[in-house]
Amino acid sequence: MDARDALTQIPLRKSRRMRIGIDHSLYSLLNLVERCFNKLKNARRVATRYDKTAESFLGFIDIVSIHLWVRLLST
């Protein structure tokens, strides 16, 4: 990660001697993205990758994303 100049956003244990600060807003966005991928994987067709071509696979991901978005708006 140092070679790419990437920052870690995983909180450390409290017992660690050397403390490295994290950006809590970035960490909350990381959690949001991980939950989104988890919801996409709940669609069986996405999790098992039934589609043969990349276009149809990405198209179904779009459909599932729209479905999740509409469900979010309706609540």
PDB file of N, CA, C and O in Angstrom:
ATOM      1  N   MET A   1       0.811  -1.181   0.000  1.00  0.00           N
ATOM      2  CA  MET A   1       0.000   0.000   0.000  1.00  0.00           C
ATOM      3  C   MET A   1       0.861   1.254   0.000  1.00  0.00           C
ATOM      4  O   MET A   1       0.461   2.289  -0.532  1.00  0.00           O
ATOM      5  N   ASP A   2       2.024   1.160   0.588  1.00  0.00           N
ATOM      6  CA  ASP A   2       2.904   2.329   0.595  1.00  0.00           C
ATOM      7  C   ASP A   2       3.378   2.678  -0.812  1.00  0.00           C
ATOM      8  O   ASP A   2       3.582   3.851  -1.126  1.00  0.00           O
ATOM      9  N   ALA A   3       3.554   1.664  -1.661  1.00  0.00           N
ATOM     10  CA  ALA A   3       4.004   1.924  -3.024  1.00  0.00           C
ATOM     11  C   ALA A   3       2.967   2.703  -3.823  1.00  0.00           C
ATOM     12  O   ALA A   3       3.316   3.442  -4.743  1.00  0.00           O
ATOM     13  N   ARG A   4       1.705   2.541  -3.477  1.00  0.00           N
ATOM     14  CA  ARG A   4       0.632   3.246  -4.189  1.00  0.00           C
ATOM     15  C   ARG A   4       0.187   4.508  -3.463  1.00  0.00           C
ATOM     16  O   ARG A   4      -0.756   5.168  -3.899  1.00  0.00           O
ATOM     17  N   ASP A   5       0.833   4.846  -2.391  1.00  0.00           N
ATOM     18  CA  ASP A   5       0.470   6.002  -1.564  1.00  0.00           C
ATOM     19  C   ASP A   5      -0.977   5.927  -1.097  1.00  0.00           C
ATOM     20  O   ASP A   5      -1.679   6.938  -1.065  1.00  0.00           O
ATOM     21  N   ALA A   6      -1.421   4.724  -0.734  1.00  0.00           N
ATOM     22  CA  ALA A   6      -2.789   4.529  -0.254  1.00  0.00           C
ATOM     23  C   ALA A   6      -2.823   4.663   1.266  1.00  0.00           C
ATOM     24  O   ALA A   6      -1.860   4.328   1.955  1.00  0.00           O
ATOM     25  N   LEU A   7      -3.923   5.147   1.760  1.00  0.00           N
ATOM     26  CA  LEU A   7      -4.105   5.286   3.199  1.00  0.00           C
ATOM     27  C   LEU A   7      -4.978   4.160   3.719  1.00  0.00           C
ATOM     28  O   LEU A   7      -5.963   3.787   3.081  1.00  0.00           O
ATOM     29  N   THR A   8      -4.626   3.623   4.863  1.00  0.00           N
ATOM     30  CA  THR A   8      -5.468   2.598   5.463  1.00  0.00           C
ATOM     31  C   THR A   8      -6.598   3.263   6.220  1.00  0.00           C
ATOM     32  O   THR A   8      -6.406   4.300   6.855  1.00  0.00           O
ATOM     33  N   GLN A   9      -7.763   2.671   6.154  1.00  0.00           N
ATOM     34  CA  GLN A   9      -8.921   3.216   6.850  1.00  0.00           C
ATOM     35  C   GLN A   9      -9.526   2.190   7.791  1.00  0.00           C
ATOM     36  O   GLN A   9     -10.709   2.269   8.124  1.00  0.00           O
ATOM     37  N   ILE A  10      -8.726   1.234   8.219  1.00  0.00           N
ATOM     38  CA  ILE A  10      -9.181   0.213   9.146  1.00  0.00           C
ATOM     39  C   ILE A  10      -8.747   0.631  10.540  1.00  0.00           C
ATOM     40  O   ILE A  10      -7.557   0.839  10.776  1.00  0.00           O
ATOM     41  N   PRO A  11      -9.687   0.758  11.466  1.00  0.00           N
ATOM     42  CA  PRO A  11      -9.292   1.177  12.814  1.00  0.00           C
ATOM     43  C   PRO A  11      -8.411   0.127  13.488  1.00  0.00           C
ATOM     44  O   PRO A  11      -8.602  -1.076  13.309  1.00  0.00           O
ATOM     45  N   LEU A  12      -7.461   0.599  14.252  1.00  0.00           N
ATOM     46  CA  LEU A  12      -6.530  -0.288  14.937  1.00  0.00           C
ATOM     47  C   LEU A  12      -7.077  -0.691  16.296  1.00  0.00           C
ATOM     48  O   LEU A  12      -8.030  -0.098  16.800  1.00  0.00           O
ATOM     49  N   ARG A  13      -6.465  -1.695  16.872  1.00  0.00           N
ATOM     50  CA  ARG A  13      -6.844  -2.110  18.221  1.00  0.00           C
ATOM     51  C   ARG A  13      -6.405  -1.054  19.226  1.00  0.00           C
ATOM     52  O   ARG A  13      -5.412  -0.356  19.019  1.00  0.00           O
ATOM     53  N   LYS A  14      -7.139  -0.950  20.291  1.00  0.00           N
ATOM     54  CA  LYS A  14      -6.822   0.062  21.297  1.00  0.00           C
ATOM     55  C   LYS A  14      -5.517  -0.239  22.024  1.00  0.00           C
ATOM     56  O   LYS A  14      -4.880   0.667  22.561  1.00  0.00           O
ATOM     57  N   SER A  15      -5.116  -1.512  22.042  1.00  0.00           N
ATOM     58  CA  SER A  15      -3.907  -1.889  22.769  1.00  0.00           C
ATOM     59  C   SER A  15      -2.629  -1.679  21.951  1.00  0.00           C
ATOM     60  O   SER A  15      -1.534  -1.919  22.460  1.00  0.00           O
ATOM     61  N   ARG A  16      -2.741  -1.249  20.731  1.00  0.00           N
ATOM     62  CA  ARG A  16      -1.559  -1.048  19.895  1.00  0.00           C
ATOM     63  C   ARG A  16      -0.763   0.155  20.392  1.00  0.00           C
ATOM     64  O   ARG A  16      -1.332   1.191  20.735  1.00  0.00           O
ATOM     65  N   ARG A  17       0.554   0.005  20.425  1.00  0.00           N
ATOM     66  CA  ARG A  17       1.406   1.077  20.945  1.00  0.00           C
ATOM     67  C   ARG A  17       1.458   2.267  20.002  1.00  0.00           C
ATOM     68  O   ARG A  17       1.262   3.407  20.423  1.00  0.00           O
ATOM     69  N   MET A  18       1.721   2.007  18.726  1.00  0.00           N
ATOM     70  CA  MET A  18       1.812   3.100  17.767  1.00  0.00           C
ATOM     71  C   MET A  18       0.420   3.366  17.187  1.00  0.00           C
ATOM     72  O   MET A  18      -0.146   2.517  16.499  1.00  0.00           O
ATOM     73  N   ARG A  19      -0.114   4.530  17.466  1.00  0.00           N
ATOM     74  CA  ARG A  19      -1.463   4.871  17.018  1.00  0.00           C
ATOM     75  C   ARG A  19      -1.396   5.611  15.684  1.00  0.00           C
ATOM     76  O   ARG A  19      -0.622   6.554  15.527  1.00  0.00           O
ATOM     77  N   ILE A  20      -2.200   5.182  14.744  1.00  0.00           N
ATOM     78  CA  ILE A  20      -2.298   5.845  13.450  1.00  0.00           C
ATOM     79  C   ILE A  20      -3.723   6.359  13.321  1.00  0.00           C
ATOM     80  O   ILE A  20      -4.682   5.604  13.481  1.00  0.00           O
ATOM     81  N   GLY A  21      -3.854   7.630  13.034  1.00  0.00           N
ATOM     82  CA  GLY A  21      -5.179   8.212  12.913  1.00  0.00           C
ATOM     83  C   GLY A  21      -5.878   7.776  11.636  1.00  0.00           C
ATOM     84  O   GLY A  21      -5.237   7.521  10.616  1.00  0.00           O
ATOM     85  N   ILE A  22      -7.198   7.694  11.707  1.00  0.00           N
ATOM     86  CA  ILE A  22      -7.983   7.350  10.528  1.00  0.00           C
ATOM     87  C   ILE A  22      -9.030   8.426  10.303  1.00  0.00           C
ATOM     88  O   ILE A  22      -9.394   9.163  11.219  1.00  0.00           O
ATOM     89  N   ASP A  23      -9.498   8.502   9.092  1.00  0.00           N
ATOM     90  CA  ASP A  23     -10.564   9.430   8.742  1.00  0.00           C
ATOM     91  C   ASP A  23     -11.892   8.695   8.919  1.00  0.00           C
ATOM     92  O   ASP A  23     -12.206   7.787   8.148  1.00  0.00           O
ATOM     93  N   HIS A  24     -12.664   9.076   9.917  1.00  0.00           N
ATOM     94  CA  HIS A  24     -13.896   8.357  10.234  1.00  0.00           C
ATOM     95  C   HIS A  24     -14.945   8.510   9.141  1.00  0.00           C
ATOM     96  O   HIS A  24     -15.766   7.612   8.954  1.00  0.00           O
ATOM     97  N   SER A  25     -14.940   9.619   8.419  1.00  0.00           N
ATOM     98  CA  SER A  25     -15.909   9.776   7.330  1.00  0.00           C
ATOM     99  C   SER A  25     -15.590   8.817   6.180  1.00  0.00           C
ATOM    100  O   SER A  25     -16.502   8.267   5.563  1.00  0.00           O
ATOM    101  N   LEU A  26     -14.300   8.614   5.889  1.00  0.00           N
ATOM    102  CA  LEU A  26     -13.926   7.640   4.865  1.00  0.00           C
ATOM    103  C   LEU A  26     -14.248   6.221   5.310  1.00  0.00           C
ATOM    104  O   LEU A  26     -14.656   5.389   4.500  1.00  0.00           O
ATOM    105  N   TYR A  27     -14.063   5.946   6.595  1.00  0.00           N
ATOM    106  CA  TYR A  27     -14.366   4.620   7.112  1.00  0.00           C
ATOM    107  C   TYR A  27     -15.858   4.335   7.020  1.00  0.00           C
ATOM    108  O   TYR A  27     -16.248   3.203   6.736  1.00  0.00           O
ATOM    109  N   SER A  28     -16.701   5.335   7.253  1.00  0.00           N
ATOM    110  CA  SER A  28     -18.140   5.119   7.142  1.00  0.00           C
ATOM    111  C   SER A  28     -18.541   4.901   5.684  1.00  0.00           C
ATOM    112  O   SER A  28     -19.462   4.132   5.408  1.00  0.00           O
ATOM    113  N   LEU A  29     -17.854   5.572   4.741  1.00  0.00           N
ATOM    114  CA  LEU A  29     -18.121   5.319   3.324  1.00  0.00           C
ATOM    115  C   LEU A  29     -17.693   3.910   2.923  1.00  0.00           C
ATOM    116  O   LEU A  29     -18.356   3.267   2.109  1.00  0.00           O
ATOM    117  N   LEU A  30     -16.594   3.431   3.489  1.00  0.00           N
ATOM    118  CA  LEU A  30     -16.147   2.070   3.233  1.00  0.00           C
ATOM    119  C   LEU A  30     -17.210   1.076   3.680  1.00  0.00           C
ATOM    120  O   LEU A  30     -17.491   0.106   2.977  1.00  0.00           O
ATOM    121  N   ASN A  31     -17.797   1.313   4.838  1.00  0.00           N
ATOM    122  CA  ASN A  31     -18.851   0.451   5.351  1.00  0.00           C
ATOM    123  C   ASN A  31     -20.056   0.474   4.418  1.00  0.00           C
ATOM    124  O   ASN A  31     -20.663  -0.568   4.167  1.00  0.00           O
ATOM    125  N   LEU A  32     -20.406   1.639   3.906  1.00  0.00           N
ATOM    126  CA  LEU A  32     -21.534   1.776   2.992  1.00  0.00           C
ATOM    127  C   LEU A  32     -21.302   0.984   1.703  1.00  0.00           C
ATOM    128  O   LEU A  32     -22.209   0.315   1.209  1.00  0.00           O
ATOM    129  N   VAL A  33     -20.093   1.061   1.167  1.00  0.00           N
ATOM    130  CA  VAL A  33     -19.764   0.333  -0.061  1.00  0.00           C
ATOM    131  C   VAL A  33     -19.792  -1.168   0.183  1.00  0.00           C
ATOM    132  O   VAL A  33     -20.300  -1.915  -0.653  1.00  0.00           O
ATOM    133  N   GLU A  34     -19.259  -1.623   1.310  1.00  0.00           N
ATOM    134  CA  GLU A  34     -19.261  -3.049   1.623  1.00  0.00           C
ATOM    135  C   GLU A  34     -20.680  -3.575   1.777  1.00  0.00           C
ATOM    136  O   GLU A  34     -20.981  -4.682   1.331  1.00  0.00           O
ATOM    137  N   ARG A  35     -21.559  -2.791   2.407  1.00  0.00           N
ATOM    138  CA  ARG A  35     -22.956  -3.216   2.546  1.00  0.00           C
ATOM    139  C   ARG A  35     -23.650  -3.272   1.195  1.00  0.00           C
ATOM    140  O   ARG A  35     -24.491  -4.142   0.966  1.00  0.00           O
ATOM    141  N   CYS A  36     -23.308  -2.353   0.298  1.00  0.00           N
ATOM    142  CA  CYS A  36     -23.888  -2.359  -1.047  1.00  0.00           C
ATOM    143  C   CYS A  36     -23.489  -3.632  -1.798  1.00  0.00           C
ATOM    144  O   CYS A  36     -24.336  -4.272  -2.421  1.00  0.00           O
ATOM    145  N   PHE A  37     -22.213  -4.001  -1.745  1.00  0.00           N
ATOM    146  CA  PHE A  37     -21.772  -5.228  -2.403  1.00  0.00           C
ATOM    147  C   PHE A  37     -22.442  -6.448  -1.789  1.00  0.00           C
ATOM    148  O   PHE A  37     -22.772  -7.395  -2.503  1.00  0.00           O
ATOM    149  N   ASN A  38     -22.645  -6.441  -0.481  1.00  0.00           N
ATOM    150  CA  ASN A  38     -23.317  -7.554   0.174  1.00  0.00           C
ATOM    151  C   ASN A  38     -24.750  -7.680  -0.322  1.00  0.00           C
ATOM    152  O   ASN A  38     -25.229  -8.790  -0.558  1.00  0.00           O
ATOM    153  N   LYS A  39     -25.437  -6.556  -0.481  1.00  0.00           N
ATOM    154  CA  LYS A  39     -26.812  -6.597  -0.985  1.00  0.00           C
ATOM    155  C   LYS A  39     -26.851  -7.064  -2.433  1.00  0.00           C
ATOM    156  O   LYS A  39     -27.777  -7.771  -2.830  1.00  0.00           O
ATOM    157  N   LEU A  40     -25.860  -6.678  -3.224  1.00  0.00           N
ATOM    158  CA  LEU A  40     -25.806  -7.157  -4.607  1.00  0.00           C
ATOM    159  C   LEU A  40     -25.579  -8.663  -4.657  1.00  0.00           C
ATOM    160  O   LEU A  40     -26.125  -9.345  -5.525  1.00  0.00           O
ATOM    161  N   LYS A  41     -24.784  -9.181  -3.738  1.00  0.00           N
ATOM    162  CA  LYS A  41     -24.508 -10.616  -3.722  1.00  0.00           C
ATOM    163  C   LYS A  41     -25.703 -11.428  -3.257  1.00  0.00           C
ATOM    164  O   LYS A  41     -25.741 -12.641  -3.466  1.00  0.00           O
ATOM    165  N   ASN A  42     -26.690 -10.778  -2.625  1.00  0.00           N
ATOM    166  CA  ASN A  42     -27.902 -11.494  -2.239  1.00  0.00           C
ATOM    167  C   ASN A  42     -28.709 -11.921  -3.455  1.00  0.00           C
ATOM    168  O   ASN A  42     -29.502 -12.858  -3.368  1.00  0.00           O
ATOM    169  N   ALA A  43     -28.522 -11.254  -4.582  1.00  0.00           N
ATOM    170  CA  ALA A  43     -29.152 -11.688  -5.824  1.00  0.00           C
ATOM    171  C   ALA A  43     -28.390 -12.921  -6.300  1.00  0.00           C
ATOM    172  O   ALA A  43     -27.203 -12.839  -6.616  1.00  0.00           O
ATOM    173  N   ARG A  44     -29.060 -14.040  -6.350  1.00  0.00           N
ATOM    174  CA  ARG A  44     -28.395 -15.305  -6.629  1.00  0.00           C
ATOM    175  C   ARG A  44     -27.683 -15.297  -7.981  1.00  0.00           C
ATOM    176  O   ARG A  44     -26.607 -15.875  -8.133  1.00  0.00           O
ATOM    177  N   ARG A  45     -28.293 -14.642  -8.946  1.00  0.00           N
ATOM    178  CA  ARG A  45     -27.713 -14.612 -10.282  1.00  0.00           C
ATOM    179  C   ARG A  45     -26.388 -13.859 -10.297  1.00  0.00           C
ATOM    180  O   ARG A  45     -25.494 -14.197 -11.073  1.00  0.00           O
ATOM    181  N   VAL A  46     -26.255 -12.850  -9.456  1.00  0.00           N
ATOM    182  CA  VAL A  46     -24.997 -12.102  -9.384  1.00  0.00           C
ATOM    183  C   VAL A  46     -23.953 -12.912  -8.633  1.00  0.00           C
ATOM    184  O   VAL A  46     -22.792 -12.963  -9.040  1.00  0.00           O
ATOM    185  N   ALA A  47     -24.361 -13.546  -7.534  1.00  0.00           N
ATOM    186  CA  ALA A  47     -23.408 -14.276  -6.695  1.00  0.00           C
ATOM    187  C   ALA A  47     -22.817 -15.480  -7.423  1.00  0.00           C
ATOM    188  O   ALA A  47     -21.636 -15.785  -7.262  1.00  0.00           O
ATOM    189  N   THR A  48     -23.636 -16.166  -8.225  1.00  0.00           N
ATOM    190  CA  THR A  48     -23.143 -17.368  -8.899  1.00  0.00           C
ATOM    191  C   THR A  48     -22.661 -17.104 -10.317  1.00  0.00           C
ATOM    192  O   THR A  48     -22.101 -17.991 -10.961  1.00  0.00           O
ATOM    193  N   ARG A  49     -22.879 -15.881 -10.806  1.00  0.00           N
ATOM    194  CA  ARG A  49     -22.424 -15.446 -12.131  1.00  0.00           C
ATOM    195  C   ARG A  49     -22.932 -16.379 -13.229  1.00  0.00           C
ATOM    196  O   ARG A  49     -22.151 -16.990 -13.959  1.00  0.00           O
ATOM    197  N   TYR A  50     -24.267 -16.474 -13.326  1.00  0.00           N
ATOM    198  CA  TYR A  50     -24.889 -17.295 -14.362  1.00  0.00           C
ATOM    199  C   TYR A  50     -24.649 -16.746 -15.763  1.00  0.00           C
ATOM    200  O   TYR A  50     -24.582 -17.519 -16.719  1.00  0.00           O
ATOM    201  N   ASP A  51     -24.522 -15.452 -15.905  1.00  0.00           N
ATOM    202  CA  ASP A  51     -24.418 -14.832 -17.222  1.00  0.00           C
ATOM    203  C   ASP A  51     -23.070 -15.148 -17.861  1.00  0.00           C
ATOM    204  O   ASP A  51     -22.029 -15.119 -17.206  1.00  0.00           O
ATOM    205  N   LYS A  52     -23.118 -15.446 -19.145  1.00  0.00           N
ATOM    206  CA  LYS A  52     -21.897 -15.834 -19.854  1.00  0.00           C
ATOM    207  C   LYS A  52     -21.024 -14.634 -20.218  1.00  0.00           C
ATOM    208  O   LYS A  52     -19.800 -14.693 -20.102  1.00  0.00           O
ATOM    209  N   THR A  53     -21.655 -13.553 -20.656  1.00  0.00           N
ATOM    210  CA  THR A  53     -20.866 -12.408 -21.115  1.00  0.00           C
ATOM    211  C   THR A  53     -20.786 -11.336 -20.032  1.00  0.00           C
ATOM    212  O   THR A  53     -21.636 -11.258 -19.145  1.00  0.00           O
ATOM    213  N   ALA A  54     -19.769 -10.534 -20.127  1.00  0.00           N
ATOM    214  CA  ALA A  54     -19.588  -9.449 -19.155  1.00  0.00           C
ATOM    215  C   ALA A  54     -20.692  -8.411 -19.290  1.00  0.00           C
ATOM    216  O   ALA A  54     -21.118  -7.822 -18.297  1.00  0.00           O
ATOM    217  N   GLU A  55     -21.160  -8.184 -20.521  1.00  0.00           N
ATOM    218  CA  GLU A  55     -22.219  -7.192 -20.734  1.00  0.00           C
ATOM    219  C   GLU A  55     -23.508  -7.583 -20.033  1.00  0.00           C
ATOM    220  O   GLU A  55     -24.143  -6.747 -19.390  1.00  0.00           O
ATOM    221  N   SER A  56     -23.901  -8.846 -20.152  1.00  0.00           N
ATOM    222  CA  SER A  56     -25.149  -9.266 -19.506  1.00  0.00           C
ATOM    223  C   SER A  56     -24.986  -9.301 -17.987  1.00  0.00           C
ATOM    224  O   SER A  56     -25.931  -9.011 -17.254  1.00  0.00           O
ATOM    225  N   PHE A  57     -23.796  -9.653 -17.517  1.00  0.00           N
ATOM    226  CA  PHE A  57     -23.545  -9.653 -16.073  1.00  0.00           C
ATOM    227  C   PHE A  57     -23.645  -8.239 -15.508  1.00  0.00           C
ATOM    228  O   PHE A  57     -24.305  -8.021 -14.492  1.00  0.00           O
ATOM    229  N   LEU A  58     -22.994  -7.280 -16.160  1.00  0.00           N
ATOM    230  CA  LEU A  58     -23.048  -5.891 -15.701  1.00  0.00           C
ATOM    231  C   LEU A  58     -24.446  -5.309 -15.855  1.00  0.00           C
ATOM    232  O   LEU A  58     -24.866  -4.474 -15.054  1.00  0.00           O
ATOM    233  N   GLY A  59     -25.164  -5.747 -16.881  1.00  0.00           N
ATOM    234  CA  GLY A  59     -26.544  -5.305 -17.049  1.00  0.00           C
ATOM    235  C   GLY A  59     -27.419  -5.775 -15.907  1.00  0.00           C
ATOM    236  O   GLY A  59     -28.265  -5.024 -15.421  1.00  0.00           O
ATOM    237  N   PHE A  60     -27.223  -7.014 -15.473  1.00  0.00           N
ATOM    238  CA  PHE A  60     -28.019  -7.505 -14.351  1.00  0.00           C
ATOM    239  C   PHE A  60     -27.635  -6.806 -13.054  1.00  0.00           C
ATOM    240  O   PHE A  60     -28.491  -6.584 -12.197  1.00  0.00           O
ATOM    241  N   ILE A  61     -26.371  -6.459 -12.898  1.00  0.00           N
ATOM    242  CA  ILE A  61     -25.968  -5.681 -11.722  1.00  0.00           C
ATOM    243  C   ILE A  61     -26.683  -4.336 -11.724  1.00  0.00           C
ATOM    244  O   ILE A  61     -27.102  -3.851 -10.673  1.00  0.00           O
ATOM    245  N   ASP A  62     -26.826  -3.729 -12.907  1.00  0.00           N
ATOM    246  CA  ASP A  62     -27.586  -2.475 -13.009  1.00  0.00           C
ATOM    247  C   ASP A  62     -29.038  -2.676 -12.594  1.00  0.00           C
ATOM    248  O   ASP A  62     -29.601  -1.853 -11.873  1.00  0.00           O
ATOM    249  N   ILE A  63     -29.640  -3.766 -13.048  1.00  0.00           N
ATOM    250  CA  ILE A  63     -31.040  -4.037 -12.710  1.00  0.00           C
ATOM    251  C   ILE A  63     -31.203  -4.227 -11.208  1.00  0.00           C
ATOM    252  O   ILE A  63     -32.126  -3.675 -10.609  1.00  0.00           O
ATOM    253  N   VAL A  64     -30.318  -4.999 -10.598  1.00  0.00           N
ATOM    254  CA  VAL A  64     -30.399  -5.227  -9.150  1.00  0.00           C
ATOM    255  C   VAL A  64     -30.166  -3.924  -8.396  1.00  0.00           C
ATOM    256  O   VAL A  64     -30.827  -3.665  -7.390  1.00  0.00           O
ATOM    257  N   SER A  65     -29.235  -3.103  -8.869  1.00  0.00           N
ATOM    258  CA  SER A  65     -28.975  -1.815  -8.212  1.00  0.00           C
ATOM    259  C   SER A  65     -30.196  -0.911  -8.276  1.00  0.00           C
ATOM    260  O   SER A  65     -30.535  -0.253  -7.291  1.00  0.00           O
ATOM    261  N   ILE A  66     -30.858  -0.873  -9.425  1.00  0.00           N
ATOM    262  CA  ILE A  66     -32.074  -0.066  -9.555  1.00  0.00           C
ATOM    263  C   ILE A  66     -33.160  -0.593  -8.635  1.00  0.00           C
ATOM    264  O   ILE A  66     -33.874   0.181  -7.998  1.00  0.00           O
ATOM    265  N   HIS A  67     -33.283  -1.910  -8.566  1.00  0.00           N
ATOM    266  CA  HIS A  67     -34.277  -2.519  -7.672  1.00  0.00           C
ATOM    267  C   HIS A  67     -34.012  -2.138  -6.213  1.00  0.00           C
ATOM    268  O   HIS A  67     -34.945  -1.807  -5.482  1.00  0.00           O
ATOM    269  N   LEU A  68     -32.754  -2.183  -5.789  1.00  0.00           N
ATOM    270  CA  LEU A  68     -32.410  -1.801  -4.414  1.00  0.00           C
ATOM    271  C   LEU A  68     -32.674  -0.320  -4.175  1.00  0.00           C
ATOM    272  O   LEU A  68     -33.131   0.067  -3.100  1.00  0.00           O
ATOM    273  N   TRP A  69     -32.387   0.503  -5.173  1.00  0.00           N
ATOM    274  CA  TRP A  69     -32.602   1.945  -5.053  1.00  0.00           C
ATOM    275  C   TRP A  69     -34.086   2.269  -4.924  1.00  0.00           C
ATOM    276  O   TRP A  69     -34.471   3.109  -4.110  1.00  0.00           O
ATOM    277  N   VAL A  70     -34.923   1.606  -5.723  1.00  0.00           N
ATOM    278  CA  VAL A  70     -36.372   1.835  -5.656  1.00  0.00           C
ATOM    279  C   VAL A  70     -36.913   1.377  -4.310  1.00  0.00           C
ATOM    280  O   VAL A  70     -37.768   2.044  -3.728  1.00  0.00           O
ATOM    281  N   ARG A  71     -36.425   0.248  -3.810  1.00  0.00           N
ATOM    282  CA  ARG A  71     -36.863  -0.213  -2.480  1.00  0.00           C
ATOM    283  C   ARG A  71     -36.469   0.778  -1.403  1.00  0.00           C
ATOM    284  O   ARG A  71     -37.222   1.000  -0.455  1.00  0.00           O
ATOM    285  N   LEU A  72     -35.292   1.375  -1.540  1.00  0.00           N
ATOM    286  CA  LEU A  72     -34.836   2.363  -0.568  1.00  0.00           C
ATOM    287  C   LEU A  72     -35.708   3.609  -0.613  1.00  0.00           C
ATOM    288  O   LEU A  72     -36.032   4.178   0.429  1.00  0.00           O
ATOM    289  N   LEU A  73     -36.090   4.037  -1.810  1.00  0.00           N
ATOM    290  CA  LEU A  73     -36.924   5.227  -1.951  1.00  0.00           C
ATOM    291  C   LEU A  73     -38.348   5.003  -1.457  1.00  0.00           C
ATOM    292  O   LEU A  73     -38.997   5.940  -0.992  1.00  0.00           O
ATOM    293  N   SER A  74     -38.834   3.778  -1.553  1.00  0.00           N
ATOM    294  CA  SER A  74     -40.218   3.512  -1.166  1.00  0.00           C
ATOM    295  C   SER A  74     -40.398   3.365   0.341  1.00  0.00           C
ATOM    296  O   SER A  74     -41.531   3.357   0.824  1.00  0.00           O
ATOM    297  N   THR A  75     -39.318   3.250   1.085  1.00  0.00           N
ATOM    298  CA  THR A  75     -39.456   3.116   2.547  1.00  0.00           C
ATOM    299  C   THR A  75     -39.428   4.445   3.235  1.00  0.00           C
ATOM    300  O   THR A  75     -39.532   4.508   4.460  1.00  0.00           O
TER     301      THR A  75
END
